[in-house]
Amino acid sequence: MYHDWRDNFLKPTLTNAYESLRSDRYLLWNIADIKLSGNNFQPLEQDSIDIIESLGGEYKGKLKMLMASMIGVDQSNVKNKVDVDGVTLKYEPIFIFHKK
């Protein structure tokens, strides 16, 4: 079922976005893996990288958009987190792709 979603929605969306870019331009893509249970995630982040690279794009890295701290929420099982001044914060990844 997941592969249907990836192939029917994620790939066409990224293909449209990438092919709409002029040469020597960047695509910034905000997407995160979907947590299913425990440490089990649907790999939307890696799938996005794979799709853009298959189209000829170049993965340049990611930005980390920090989210507001979640008081009282156990962040030990959060995938995208970073420590800032001794405080653990969740972040949204923003992937940077370049079209040659």
C-alpha positions as CSV (number, residue, x, y, z in Angstrom):
1,M,0.0,0.0,0.0
2,Y,2.8,2.4,0.8
3,H,4.5,1.9,-2.5
4,D,1.2,2.8,-4.2
5,W,1.1,6.1,-2.4
6,R,4.8,6.8,-3.2
7,D,4.4,5.9,-6.9
8,N,0.9,7.6,-7.4
9,F,1.4,10.8,-5.4
10,L,5.0,11.4,-4.2
11,K,6.7,10.6,-7.5
12,P,4.3,12.6,-9.8
13,T,4.4,15.6,-7.4
14,L,8.2,15.7,-7.3
15,T,8.5,15.0,-11.0
16,N,6.2,18.0,-11.8
17,A,8.1,20.3,-9.3
18,Y,11.5,19.3,-10.7
19,E,10.6,19.4,-14.3
20,S,9.0,22.9,-13.8
21,L,12.4,24.3,-12.6
22,R,14.7,26.1,-15.0
23,S,18.3,25.0,-15.2
24,D,20.6,26.0,-12.3
25,R,17.7,26.4,-9.9
26,Y,16.9,24.9,-6.5
27,L,14.0,23.0,-5.1
28,L,13.4,23.1,-1.4
29,W,11.2,20.2,-0.2
30,N,9.7,20.0,3.3
31,I,8.8,16.4,4.0
32,A,9.4,14.0,6.9
33,D,9.1,10.3,7.4
34,I,5.8,9.1,8.7
35,K,5.9,7.2,12.0
36,L,4.0,4.0,12.0
37,S,4.9,2.5,15.4
38,G,7.9,2.4,17.6
39,N,10.9,3.0,15.4
40,N,9.1,2.0,12.3
41,F,8.8,4.8,9.7
42,Q,7.7,5.2,6.1
43,P,10.9,6.5,4.4
44,L,9.4,9.6,2.6
45,E,12.7,11.5,3.1
46,Q,14.9,8.9,1.4
47,D,12.3,8.3,-1.2
48,S,12.2,12.0,-2.1
49,I,16.0,12.0,-2.5
50,D,15.9,8.9,-4.7
51,I,13.2,10.3,-6.9
52,I,14.9,13.6,-7.5
53,E,18.2,11.9,-8.2
54,S,16.6,9.6,-10.6
55,L,15.4,12.7,-12.5
56,G,18.9,14.0,-12.7
57,G,18.7,16.4,-9.7
58,E,21.5,16.7,-7.1
59,Y,20.8,16.4,-3.4
60,K,22.6,19.2,-1.6
61,G,21.7,18.6,2.0
62,K,18.9,19.7,4.3
63,L,18.0,22.6,6.5
64,K,16.5,22.0,10.0
65,M,13.5,24.1,10.7
66,L,13.1,24.0,14.5
67,M,9.7,23.5,16.0
68,A,8.4,25.0,19.2
69,S,9.3,22.9,22.2
70,M,6.7,20.4,23.3
71,I,6.4,20.6,27.1
72,G,5.6,17.3,28.7
73,V,6.1,15.3,25.5
74,D,8.6,12.4,25.5
75,Q,11.0,13.3,22.7
76,S,13.2,10.2,23.2
77,N,11.5,8.5,20.3
78,V,11.3,11.4,17.9
79,K,13.3,10.8,14.7
80,N,14.2,14.4,13.7
81,K,15.5,16.1,16.7
82,V,18.5,18.3,17.6
83,D,20.0,19.6,20.8
84,V,20.2,23.4,21.1
85,D,21.8,24.8,24.2
86,G,21.0,21.7,26.2
87,V,17.4,21.5,25.0
88,T,16.2,18.8,22.7
89,L,14.0,20.2,19.9
90,K,12.1,18.6,17.1
91,Y,12.8,19.8,13.6
92,E,11.1,19.6,10.2
93,P,13.7,18.7,7.5
94,I,13.8,20.9,4.4
95,F,15.6,19.1,1.6
96,I,17.7,21.1,-0.9
97,F,17.9,19.8,-4.5
98,H,19.7,21.5,-7.4
99,K,18.7,21.2,-11.1
100,K,21.8,21.4,-13.3
